[in-house]
Amino acid sequence: MAALDLLGRRWTMRILWELSQAPCGFRELQRRCERMSSSVLSTRIEELSTARLLVLDGDGYRLTRLGRDLVEALSPLDTWSRRWAEEMGPATPGELE
């Protein structure tokens, strides 16, 4: 349940996804995440670091082995969600309300 709590926090999954693409520094990560507030990013980085999913090194923030394993474990969910989105098709204006 602790893992689901952490992963369910706003921006957590996006940060993991961005760092799975390449390590980066704070400002670059903030830019990649659509300029989320620096306070939220700092909080999420601290939480993910405490959970041993990312670390800061010479190249900026990067996923740890545990973090990379998590992203890999989520891959089937990504595959399923893409299939689901295709089957749902484009939303009509009334469906979004």
N, C-alpha and C positions, 0 to 999 in steps of 0.2 A: 504494500500500500504506500510505503514511503516513496518508492520509485515513481508510482503513478501520480502522487502528489507533486513531486518535483517536475515531472514531465508535463503536468497539466498547467503549470504556471505560465502566464503570458510571456511570450518570446522565447521560452526555453528551447522548444523544438527548433525554432528558426536559428538560434545561436548554434545549436548542435549541427544543423544542416550546413550552415555557412562554414563552420570550422571543418566539417568533413570534406569540403571542397578544397580548402587551403588554409594554413595558419594565417593570422593577421593580427595587427595591433588594435588597440582600443578604438581609435577614430575610424579606421577602415571597417571594423566590425560594426560600429554604429552606423556608418554609411550604408553598408550592405543590408542592414536591418531597417532600412527606410527611416534612418535618423531617429531611432527610438531615443528617449531621454537618457542622458548620461547616468542619472541616478538609478533608473531601472536596469540599465546595462550593467552598472557596477554591482548592483544587488544580485543579478542573475549570474554574473561571473563569479562572485563570491560563493554563491550556492553551488554552482557547478564545480568549482575548485574544491570546496569542502567535500563534495560527493566524489571527488577524485576522477571527474570526467574530463576536466581540462586543466592545463597548466600554462604558465607564462614562461617562455624561454626566449632565446635570442631572436627568433623569428616572429615573436608576438605570442598570442594565445594559440594553443593547439590542443587537439583531443589527445587524451592519454590512451593507452591500450584499452582500458575499460570503456572509455568514451567511444572509441572506434568499434568495439564489440557491440555497444548499445546501438549505434547507428546501423550496423550490420543486422542486428536482431530486429530492427524496425523495418527492414527492407520488405518483408512480406506484406506488412501493413500498407506501405507505399504502393506496392503492386495492386493490392486489393482496392485501395482508394482510387487509383486511376481507372480501374475497371468499373467501379461504382459510378464515378463521374461520367464515364462514357455512357453507361446505361441510363443514367438520370437525364442525360441530354441537357441542352441549354434551358435555364430557368425562364419562365415567362414572368412578366412584371407582377402578376397577382400572386405567384408562388412565393415571392420573397417577403411578403407582408405577413 
